[in-house]
Structures are given as structure tokens and as C-alpha cells.
Amino acid sequence: MLNQNPHLFTGTNSDLIGMFKRIGPSLLRIGGNSVDKNVWTPNGPGQTSGQIAPSDVDAVAAFVKAAGWQCLYGINLGGSATGATNPALAAQEVAYAAQQFGSSLLGIEIGNEPDLYGDTGLYYAGNWSLSQFLTLWEEYRTAILATTPTVAVTGPADASHASTWTVPFGQTVTKSQITLLTQHYYRANGQSASSTVNYLITGDSALVSELAVLKSGAQGIGVPYRMAECNSFYNGGAPNVSDSYASSLWVIDYLFDLAMGGSVGANFHGGGDGTGYTPIANSGGSVVEARPEFYGMLFFTLAGQGTLYPTQLSVGGLNVTAYAVRTSSGGLNIIVNNKDSAQNLQLTINLPQGAGSASLMEMTQLTQGASGPDLSASSGVTIQGASIAVDGSFSPNPSYVLNPNGMQLQCYVPYLSAVLIQVS
């Protein structure tokens, strides 16, 4: 689910392994712009800028296996513009990676955001098209499969242009050549003055529209699709916004939008300890903390896996969303995300069937000395009164007990909070 600095990933980084286990098992993507700037160096010493050495691959593979995750592994394509890499070199890297990861390798990506390669200052500036990308991509894929015939190939990992690049790419290569269609999405430019906490937690109609394009396109191709790189605002996030409590509430809606839109998952870009986005903050190889965004991601996972049910809310014009998941065990988990800045809610929930018992957990924020939650706060987030430790450990207080009345249930949802109601 996370996309981070590969130097963090070793089989002995117990804190980061614990963080991943807290929300996993899932999929780590080794990707981003750095993919097209690093070259396979089979005799390299490792942890060297501009190089990918066998020891680097070994470390990431050991981490993924220790965390119980899988890996989506990116290969340099942009470097072909200068001759820094080529299909034969890519094939060598994939062969080695496939051997080290084994069944933990979900697939490979060839290049990162190739729809932008023709932009000013990039690899094929002023001389680039989808047809040229397809030709180059096929050269790399053919070489890779010649040495590692069973490896799964995904793509195209586009930055945007879902209808003009991503879906047409998939329609051209078909499910005979890719196992997964991949796309990237960010809400807006993190350097824009309009990228505020209030804007972040408003509904995102552009996302819903793009998901509809991707869902229809992927179904027509016959493969699943994934939001393989994403976060709040691009350019590293909006300072003091992407690392704020607003991201906790935003990411819940974002992940449910993806689930309702048919995406099979999401990879959140991150890394470092700045004021932009990252679910897990790190300094060098050490975990610093779980950021507010990570709390929202964990809250989403607590809703469990199952079938999404449609919900209807009668809350007037308040900024509130709700989601319901029917779990495999037959329980019903309901999340209510109250992003309104002032209005507490006393909800009456009409259930699809009678309930024997129900409980409630809440995600809230409170800075020491403050009288209420603050969207802009970068700390103080808890789930049922508990913080997440640097090793991923998490001990929430007992859930609140609710008293269902037949097919109705009442609950209280404070402003700027999210609650998880579990009904059985």
C-alpha cells in the first residue's frame, strides 16, 4: 500500500516491519520518479545514488517477506533516452529480482508516468507519443520475458490521461500482455495556495469521474486496475496540510471512493520527515512516527474486507459521508466520517436486518490544552484513545457498547471525527 524510500527496507528494520504489519498484508510499490533515474549495476556496492545493485534488491526482498507483503517492482524506461539503460539491462535486473522475491513479486512496471516523458525537461521532450511508448515498452517487455518468461507485467503507471493514455494502452496490449492496469492520482498541486485543509476534505468529483473511466476500461480489457501511486497533493504534498489531521479524514473517503470505483488497491507515495505527505515519517532508516494519514488508513482497514453496501444520509448540507461493509462473517461494519467543522451528529441508523449487539470506535484529534479538534494539527490523532507506536503496536481502549433496537441503532458522532460501528 505504501510507496517509500528503498533504503528504509531491510529485513531487520523491525519498526517499519511492524508498521506494515499493522495495516497489511498488502502491496509495496518500489516506484516513483526515481525509477527512471536509477540504473541496474550488477557489480555495484549498494545504497549508491543512481544505482540499483543486487544488495539493494536483496534488502527490499527480505523486508517484503518479513512483513508478509508483496512487491510491485519498477524498472527504468526513461533512461533509454540517453542510453543509460536498455532492454538487455532491464532483463538482467528483472531476472535477479524475480529470483530474490519469488512468490512475493506481484509484478513489474516498465517506466514511471510515461505519459509525461514528452514534457519539457523530461526524457523525450517534444518528441513523444503513445505509439512511441508502446513500441519502446514492447521492446523491454520482450527482452524481460525472454529471460524471465513467467514474470507478470503491469502498466502503464500513467500520471494522468486515463482516457487518452491508460485505457488505450491497455486496449492495445490486452490482457495477454499485462495482468494489471495502473494509474496515478493526486488531488491538486501542493504548491498552490488553494490546496488547503478545507479543500482536501471536500468531495472530489474529478476522482469519481476518473475511477468510472478506469473501471469501464479495465473491465473491457479483462484485467483489474489499481491506483498504483497517489496521495493528497502532488509535488510532495501541501506543507502543513498533507501532514495534518485533515489527511486522516480525507484518506478514509479517498479509499472508499476507490473501493466503490472498482480499484483493487492503492499505493501511497511517501518517505522522509518533512511537512508534506507521508503515511510513515522516517529519518534515514529509522521510523519517526505514524503520521495522521496513517491513522486514517488504519481506520479504513478496521472496517474489514467484504461487500460494500450503498448508504443514504439525511444530514442536510453537512460535510458527512458514510459507508457500510458486509464482512465475510456476516457482520455489518459502518463508518461515518463527520468532516463538518462545527456540527455534532446524533444519528439514527436503519439497519438492513435486526442486530443482536453493536459497538463503536472513534478516531479523533486533540492537541494538549486544546478544547476541540483542529484540522490543521499534525499530531494528537488517536483511535479509541490510542496512539500508534513507532513499531506499529497499537492498544485501543475497549469499544463503546451501543444498544440496538431491532433494526435501528442510535449513535453520537462528534464534529471532525470518524466512527466505526460494528454490528452483529
N, C-alpha and C positions, 0 to 999 in steps of 0.2 A: 504494500500500500504506500510505502514511502520511497522517495527518490532522494538519495543523500550522497554526501562526500564519500567515495570509496575507501579513503584512508581510515575511516571510522571502523570499517568492517573487518574484524578478526574473530576467530573462534574463541578468543579469550576475553573479549570485551563483554563481561558478564552484565554490566549495567545496560548496555544497548540491547543485548540479547533479551534481558528481562523486559525492557520497554516493548520490543517487538512481540514477545510472547503475550504481553498484556492485551494487545488488540488483534493478535494473529490466531491461527496461521493465515498468511496472505501472500502477497507477491511484491518483492523488492525489484524495482527497475533501476538498473545501472544505465543511466542515460543523461539527457540534457545536452547543452551546447558543448560541453567538454568532450563528448564522444567524438566529434568531428575535429578535435584538436589534439587527440592522443593517438599515438601510433604503436602498433604491436611491435615490441622489441624483445625477441625471444632470449637474448643474452643480457637483457637489462638488469640492473641491480634491484629494481622495485622502488615504489614510492618516489618516483622521479617525475617531475613535471614534464608533460608532453609524451610520456611513455606509458605503455601497458606491458608489464613484464609478467612472466609466469608466477612469480611470488605474489603479485597483486591479485591475480585470479585465484590463487590458492587461498589467500586470506578471505576473500569475499565468499568463496565456496564453503569454507569452513564456517563462516558466520551464518550463512543461509541454512546450512544443515543443523547447526546448533539451535537456531531459532525455530526450526520446523517450518520455514517458509520455502518459496520457490523464487526463481530469478528470471527476469526478462532482461536480456543482455544486449546492450547496444554496440554496434560495430561502426567504425569510422567510414563514412562515404564521402563527406565533403572534402577530405584531404586528397581525393583523387584529382581535384582541380589543379593541384601543384605537383602531383606525383609523389606526395608524402606517403600515400598508401595506394594499394591496388588490389584487385580481386584475389590474387595468389596470397598476399599477406593477410587479407581478411579471412581466407580459408584456413590458414595456419592457426590464427587466433581462435576461430570457432572450434576447430578440431581439438585444441587444447582445452578450451572452456567446457566443451561438451564432455570431455573425459573427466574433468575435475568436478563438475556439478552433478553429472549423472542424472538421475531422475528429478533432481532439484532444479533443472533447467527447463523452464516452461517454453522458452523460445528465444529467438534473437530478433533484433531490429537492425535494419541496414540503413544507417544515417539517422539524423535527428532534424526534424522540421524542414524537410527538403523543399516544401512549397515556398520557403523563403530564400533558397540558395541564389536566386537571381537578383535579390535586393542589393542596393548599393553597399559596397564594402564586404559582401559575402562571396562565397566560393565561385559562383558562376554569374557574377553581377552583369546584368544587361543581356545575358545570353543563356536563357534557361526556360524550359517549358515542361509540362507534364510528360510529353512524349520523350524528351531527352532524359528525364528522370527514369522513366520506365526502362529505357534502353540500358542505362548505367546500372540500375538496380538489378536487372536481369543478368547482367554480366557477373555481378557479385554473387547473386543467388546461385547461378550455375556453378561457379567455382567452389562455393561453400558446400553445395550438395555433392560435388564430385569427391570431396574428402570426408564429409560427414553426412551421408545420404539420409539419415533418419532425423536430423535436427529439424525442429519446427521453425518456420519463418513467419514473422508478423510484419505489419506495416499499415500505413506509411509513416506514422508518427508525425502528422502534419500539425503546424502551429494553429492553423485556422482553415478556411476554404473547404469546409466539409463537403459542400455540394459540387464544387468545381475541381477539387483535387482528390480528397479522400475517397469518396464513393466511386468516382470514375476510375481511380486506381484499382480499387477492389473489383470493379466490374471487368477490368481488363485482365488482371492476373488470375481472378476467380479463386474459388476455394481449393483448387488443385495446387495452388502455389502459396497461399497463406492460410494460417489457422486462426488468425485473429486480426481484426481491423482496429487500428489505433489512432486516436485523436488527442489533441491537447486543448485545454480551455482555461482562460483566465478572465476575470470579470472586466477589468479595465487596466489602464496604465497606473502603476503605483506612484508615479511621479506627478500625477495630475492632482490639482487642488480639489477636484470633485470626488476623489477616492477617499471618502470619509467613513467613519464607523456607521453613521446613519444610512449612507448609501449601500454599504456592504450588506446590511440586514434587510434591505427591501427586496421584493420579489424580482427574479431575474427572467424576464420573458425571452430574452435572447438565448439563454441557455436552453429553455424548454423547446424553443424552435429548432435549435441545432440538434438536440437529442432526437427530435422527431425525424430529422433528415438522416441521422446516423442509424437510428433503429430501422427505418424503412430500407435504407441502403444495405445494411448488414443482412437483413432478412432476405433481401433479393439476391444477395451473393451467396447466402447459406453459411455464414460464419458469424460468431459473436463479435461484439465490439467492446472496446474498453477506453475509458478516459485515462490514457497512459501517462499524462503529465498534467498537473493542474495545481492551482492554489487560488488565493483571493485575487491579488492584482499582480500583473507581470512587472518585470524589472525589479525582481526581488521582493515585491510587496510594497505597500504604503507604510512608511515609517510611523510607528506608534499607532497604527491602525491594524495591520495584518498580525501583529503580536498581541492584540488587545482582546478583552473579553468578547467583543463583537464577533471575533472569529470563532469562538466556541458556539455561539448561536447560529452563525452563518453556515458552518460546516455541517450541522445537522440537516438543515434544509437542502444544502447542496447534495449531500449523499442520498437523501431520499428522492430528490429530483432525478438523480442518475438512476437509482433503482427503478423508479416508476417509468423512466425513459428507456429501460431495457439494457443499460450498460451492465457488464458483468463485473465491474470493479473500477477503482480509481487509484492513481499513484500521485501522492502529494510531493511536490518538489520542496526541498528544504536543505538545511545544513547551516552551521555557524551559530553565532550568538548575537546577531545584530538586531535592529529594531524592525526588521521586515518580517516576512513569513518564515516559519519552520515549525513543524509539529514538535520536534525534539531539538532543543538547543544543545550545541556542543562547542567545546573549546578544544581544538586539536582532536585527539582520540577519546576525550572524556565527555560523558554526558553531563550537562549543566542542569537541565530541568526539563520537565514536560511543560510545554507552552499551553496557553489557553486553547489553541486549536486542537491539541491532542486530547483535551478533556471532552470536547465536542465529538471527536472521532470515537473515543471510548464510549460515550453515551449512546451514540448510534449503534455500536456493536452490542451494547447491552440489550437492545431491542430484539436481538436474536435473528436467526435466519428463518425464513418461511415465506408465506404468501402475503403480499401486500393487499390490504383491503381498502376500498375507497372510503373516505370520510367526508362528512359535511359539518361545517362550523357555523354557528349563529352567534357571531360576536361583533356585529356591526362593522365599522371600519377599522377595528383594531388590528395591529400587526401580529397576528397569531396564526400558526399553522398546526396541523395535527395529522398523525399517521398511525395506521394500525397494521400489525403483523400477526398473522395466524401462524404459530410455531408448529413444528412437526409433532410436538407432543400434544397439540390440541389447545394450548393456552392462547390467550389473546394479549399482546403487548401493545400499548398505546403510548405514543409520545405526543405531548402538547408542548409547543415551542412558543412561549409568550415573549415576543420581542418588543412589545409596547413599552414605552418609556415611563408610563405612569399608572397604568390600569391593572390592578389585580383582578383575577378571574375566579368566580365561583361557578364551576361548570357542573351541569347535569349531563351525563353521558348515557345515551341509549345504546345498549349492547345488542349484538345480533342473537344472543341467547342468554339464558339465565346464568348467573355467576354464583359460585359457592364461596369464593374468597377473592380478595383483591388487596394489593399493596402498592405503595408509591415511593419512588426515589426521586430526588430533585438535584439538578445542577444549578448552583447559584454562584454569585461572586460577592465578596465583601472585603474591602480593604480595612485593615485595623484602624479603628477610630471613626470610620465612616458610618453613616446612618442607613445607607442603602447601596444597591449595586451600581456600578459605573461601567458603561460600555467601553470606555477608553482605558480602563485599568489593565495592566499587564500581569497582574498576579491576583491572588486571593480567590481563585476559582476552586470550588470543591464539588464533589459528587457525594451526596448524602453525608456531608460533613467531613469528607476525607480528601486529602491531597494524594497525588501520585508521587512516590519517591523516585530518586534517580535510577534505581534498579528496577523500576516498574511495579514494585509492590504497592498494594492498594487495599485498605481495610475500611470499607464504608460502614457507617453505623447501620443498625437494623432499619429496614424499610418501615415507613409508616403504614399502619393497618387501616384499610378502608372497609366500610360496611355496605356491601351491595344490597340493593332492594329489588330482588327479582331481576329484571332486565335493565335496571337503571343503577347508576353509580354517580355519586357526587364527590367532587374533589376541589381543592383550592390550588390555584397556580399563581404565584406572585409575579409581579411585573419583572421583566428582564430575567426570566428563569426558564428552565425546561424541566418537565417532569416525565417520568416513565411509570406508567400504571400497568401492573401485571395482573391479569385476571385469569382465574382458573375455576 
